[in-house]
Each structure stands twice: as C-alpha cells, then as structure tokens.
Amino acid sequence: MQLVIGNKNYSSWSMRPWVLMTHFGLPFEEVMLRFDGFEAGSDFKRRIGALNPAGRVPALVDDLAEKFPEKALWPRDARRRARARSVSAEMHSGFGALRNHFPMNIEASMPEIGARVLATEPAARADVERMIALWEDALRESGGPFLFGEFSIADAFYAPVVTRLQTYGLPAPAAATDYMARVLATPAVAAWMRGALEEKDFCANAEPYRTAR
C-alpha cells in the first residue's frame, strides 16, 4: 500500500493520513513528491497527475476504517463516532480563512505574523475561535485525552492545525494548549515533524511570508 505525499513541512493534507496510518501501525510505503511548483509543467504536477487525476496529494487510500476495523480508527461508541465524523467533515470543508492566512510551515516560527493576522483578519480570528471552541466542547464531553477519548481520525484531521497554532504563536486557553501538547507528543505526529525539520527545503511557492529560511 503506497501513500503519496508532498513536503512534510508544508503539506497539511499529506500529514493527516500519514499520521493516522503511522499511529495505528498500518503498513504503507511512503512516496514523497517535492513541491517544486504547482503549474501544469512542474515535476510535481506531472508526477502526481499520473497517479491522481485531481493532481493533488495525498493519494488517498479508500476505506481505511473498513479495511482495518480492529484498529478503531473512529470511536467505537456510536454517539462519539457520529460527532467525530461531523467535526472531521467541518475540518475538511471549512476553516478557509485559517488555511489561507496560516499555511502549514512546521519549520518556521512567525508569531509576529500570527498577531498581525488576528488583528486585521476577522474571518481568520473567527476560524481560530471556532476551532478552539470545538476542541474544548469535545474534550469536555469525552474527558480526553484526545477529542473523543482515544486518538482517532478526528485528531489526525486537526493535527496539522495544531502545528499552525505553534508556528504562528496563536493564543489558546489551557484546555486547548494541553490538547495541543498531547497531539504533538504522539509518536506519529512527532515523527512527521522530525521529517519536516530534516527536509531543510525551501519551497517559495508555499511561503507567502518569507523569501528564505
């Protein structure tokens, strides 16, 4: 089973299935395609286009939860499972301003950008507030340590956003900060972040705020 991903420093969507599959010990071969460019003639677009007609990473593996039912990728409790699917869908389709203004960049530290965006972009601020409220509600109901008790697909969906809050120094209350620390400490997330730091790659097309490392 292959999982085709982009640069670990920048590709939030690649991080999600990689962290999930690594956390649960699912066997896969990692194939990384560098973000050399997103125009039609770039090496990245040509290579991913041969694998995925949508031209995007990751090249997803379908129905993981059905192929590995013993792993409980979703919460086993029906009510929590429904809620976990709901918040994952919200991450999938929402938080557009957060994505646009705070692109994932694990290697960087830009708290000054975070403060500026929160002060000038109300939509981004609202997205951050909504996400933190979502975390707090889930944790209060489940009792933690993760959103719905044990680590699940929902936590993998939000892991890249945890790195964004860290990169941009975005403020969060204690419950959210503690949750972020637990996510960052999971072996799978820690392994992804080490890989991101080891890349030592600068992709200008993924860097709206910097011209060099």
For each residue, the residues with C-beta under 8 A, 3 or more apart:
1: 26 27 28 29 61
2: 28 29 30 31 59
3: 17 18 21 28 29 30 31 58 59 61
4: 31 32 33 48 51 52 57 58 59
5: 8 11 14 15 18 30 31 32 33 57 58
6: 10 11 14 32 33 34 35 44 57 58
7: 10 11 32 34 35 196 199 201 203 206
8: 5 11 14 15 32 106 192 193 195 196 199
9: 104 105 106 107 196 197 199 201 203
10: 6 7 35 103 104 105 203 206
11: 5 6 7 8 14 15 35 57 58 104
12: 15 16 99 103 104 160 161 163 164
13: 16 56 57 58 160
14: 5 6 8 11 17 18 57 58
15: 5 8 11 12 18 19 104 159 160 163 192
16: 12 13 19 20 58 156 157 159 160
17: 3 14 20 21 58 60 61 64 156
18: 3 5 14 15 21 22 30 58 188 192
19: 15 16 22 23 156 159 186 188 189 192
20: 16 17 23 24 26 64 73 153 156 188
21: 3 17 18 24 26 28 61 64
22: 18 19 25 26 187 188 191 192
23: 19 20 151 156 186 187 188
24: 20 21 68 71 73
25: 22 71
26: 1 20 21 22 64 68 71
27: 1
28: 1 2 3 21 61
29: 1 2 3
30: 2 3 5 18
31: 2 3 4 5
32: 4 5 6 7 8
33: 4 5 6 43 44 47 48 57
34: 6 7 43 44 201 203
35: 6 7 10 11 38 44 203 205 206
36: 42 43 44 203
37: 41 42 43 44 45 205
38: 35 42 44 45 205
39: 42 45
40: 45
41: 37 45 46
42: 36 37 38 39 45 46
43: 33 34 36 37 46 47
44: 6 33 34 35 36 37 38 47 48
45: 37 38 39 40 41 42 48 49 55
46: 41 42 43 49 50
47: 33 43 44 50 51
48: 4 33 44 45 51 52 55 56 57 59
49: 45 46 52 53 55
50: 46 47
51: 4 47 48 59
52: 4 48 49 55 56 57 59
53: 49
54:
55: 45 48 49 52
56: 13 48 52
57: 4 5 6 11 13 14 33 48 52
58: 3 4 5 6 11 13 14 16 17 18
59: 2 3 4 48 51 52
60: 17
61: 1 3 17 21 28 64
62:
63: 66 67
64: 17 20 21 26 61 67 68 73
65: 68 69 73 74 153
66: 63 69
67: 63 64
68: 24 26 64 65 71 73
69: 65 66 72
70:
71: 24 25 26 68
72: 69 75 76 150 152
73: 20 24 64 65 68 152 153
74: 65 81 84 85 152 153
75: 72 80 81 84 148 149 150 152
76: 72 80 81
77: 80 81 148 149
78: 81 82
79: 82 83
80: 75 76 77 83 84 142 148 149
81: 74 75 76 77 78 84 85 148
82: 78 79 85 86
83: 79 80 86 87 138 141 148
84: 74 75 80 81 87 88 147 148 152 153 154
85: 74 81 82 88 89 154
86: 82 83 89 90
87: 83 84 90 91 134 138 147 154 157 158
88: 84 85 91 92 153 154 157
89: 85 86 92 93
90: 86 87 93 94 95 134
91: 87 88 94 95 157 158 161
92: 88 89 157
93: 89 90
94: 90 91 127
95: 90 91 98 99 127 130 131 161
96: 99 100 123 127
97: 100 101 121 123 124 126 127
98: 95 101 102 124 127 128 131 161 164
99: 12 95 96 102 103
100: 96 97 103 124
101: 97 98 117 121 124
102: 98 99 114 117 124 164 167 168 170
103: 10 12 99 100 164 206 208
104: 9 10 11 12 15 160 163 164 167
105: 9 10 108 110 167 206 207
106: 8 9 163 167 193 196 197
107: 9 196 197 199 213
108: 105 167 209 210
109: 167 169
110: 105 113 114 167 168 169 209 210
111: 114 115 168 169
112: 115 116
113: 110 116 117 168 209
114: 102 110 111 117 118 167 168 169 170
115: 111 112 118 119 169
116: 112 113 119 120
117: 101 102 113 114 120 121 124 125 168
118: 114 115 121 124 125 128 170
119: 115 116
120: 116 117
121: 97 101 117 118 124 125
122: 125 126
123: 96 97 126 127
124: 97 98 100 101 102 117 118 121 127 128
125: 117 118 121 122 128 129
126: 97 122 123 129 130
127: 94 95 96 97 98 123 124 130 131
128: 98 118 124 125 131 132 165 170
129: 125 126 132 133
130: 95 126 127 133 134
131: 95 98 127 128 134 135 158 161
132: 128 129 135 136 172 173 176
133: 129 130 136 137
134: 87 90 130 131 137 138
135: 131 132 138 139 147 158 175 176 179
136: 132 133 139 140 173 175 176
137: 133 134 140 141
138: 83 87 134 135 141 142 147 148 154
139: 135 136 142 143 144 147 175 179
140: 136 137 143 175
141: 83 137 138
142: 80 138 139 146 147 148 149
143: 139 140 149
144: 139 149 179 182
145: 149 179 182
146: 142 149 150 151 152 154 155 179 182 183
147: 84 87 135 138 139 142 152 154 155 158 179
148: 75 77 80 81 83 84 138 142 152 154
149: 75 77 80 142 143 144 145 146 152
150: 72 75 146
151: 23 146 155 156 186
152: 72 73 74 75 84 146 147 148 149 155 156
153: 20 65 73 74 84 88 156 157
154: 84 85 87 88 138 146 147 148 157 158
155: 146 147 151 152 158 159 183
156: 16 17 19 20 23 151 152 153 159
157: 16 87 88 91 92 153 154
158: 87 91 131 135 147 154 155 161 162 183
159: 15 16 19 155 156 162 163 183 189 192
160: 12 13 15 16 104 163 164
161: 12 91 95 98 131 158 164 165
162: 158 159 165 166 180 183 184 189
163: 12 15 104 106 159 160 166 167 184 193
164: 12 98 102 103 104 160 161 167 168 170
165: 128 161 162 168 169 170 172 180
166: 162 163 169 180 184
167: 102 104 105 106 108 109 110 114 163 164
168: 102 110 111 113 114 117 164 165
169: 109 110 111 114 115 165 166
170: 102 114 118 128 164 165
171:
172: 132 165 176 177 180
173: 132 136 176 177
174: 177 178
175: 135 136 139 140 178 179
176: 132 135 136 172 173 179 180
177: 172 173 174 180 181
178: 174 175 181 182
179: 135 139 144 145 146 147 175 176 182 183
180: 162 165 166 172 176 177 183 184
181: 177 178 184 185
182: 144 145 146 178 179 185 186
183: 146 155 158 159 162 179 180 186 189
184: 162 163 166 180 181 189 190 193
185: 181 182 189 190
186: 19 23 151 182 183 189 190
187: 22 23 190 191
188: 18 19 20 22 23 191 192
189: 19 159 162 183 184 185 186 192 193
190: 184 185 186 187 193 194
191: 22 187 188 194 195
192: 8 15 18 19 22 159 188 189 195 196
193: 8 106 163 184 189 190 196 197
194: 190 191 197 198
195: 8 191 192 198 199
196: 7 8 9 106 107 192 193 199
197: 9 106 107 193 194 200
198: 194 195
199: 7 8 9 107 195 196
200: 197 213
201: 7 9 34
202: 207 212 213
203: 7 9 10 34 35 36 206 207
204: 207 211
205: 35 37 38
206: 7 10 35 103 105 203
207: 105 202 203 204 210 211
208: 103
209: 108 110 113
210: 108 110 207 213
211: 204 207
212: 202
213: 107 200 202 210
